[in-house]
C-alpha cells in the first residue's frame, strides 16, 4: 500500500513544541526520553539539530490562520562529518503518511548542506518498518549492538549511510 504524504511544515524544534513531542515520545517508546533530555538537546546548539513536522489542525474559528499540530520529530547530532540520528518518532494518528520519510529527508538534506559525509543510527532489530524506511534512503546494516535496548531487551542494528 502506497503511503499518502501529508503537506508538512518542517522546522527547528523549540521549547514550545516539547509538550507535543513528549506526548509522541511517551506513546512511541518503551523507555521514553524525559523533558530534561529534550531540553538538554535544545541547549546543545553546537552539535544538536532537532526538527519537528507540523500540520494544520482545526481552525480556531476566529478568522486567523489555523494552529499547527506536531506530527513528528527527529533529533540528530552533527559530530565532525557524521550525522547521528538519535531519535525519530511520529504521532500515531500520522503514521504511514510520509511524516517520518519527510523528517528523515529534511535531516539528511540539512546535514549535506553542513558538509556531513555520512549518517549513522541504531534501530531495534525487530523494528522492520523503520529498517525499511532507512534502507529506502540507502542506509545499510553496518553492525550489531548486543542487548542495546531494554524494555524489552533487544539488539540494535547499526545502520550507516555514506553520502556520495
Secondary structure by P-SEA (a helix, b strand, c coil): ccccccccccccccccaaaaaaaaaaacccccccaaaaaaaaaccccbbbbbbbbbcccccccccbbbbbccbbbbbbcccbbbbcbbbbcccccccaaaaaaaaaaaaaaaaaccccccccccccaaaaaaaaaaacccccccccccccccbbbbbbbbbbcc
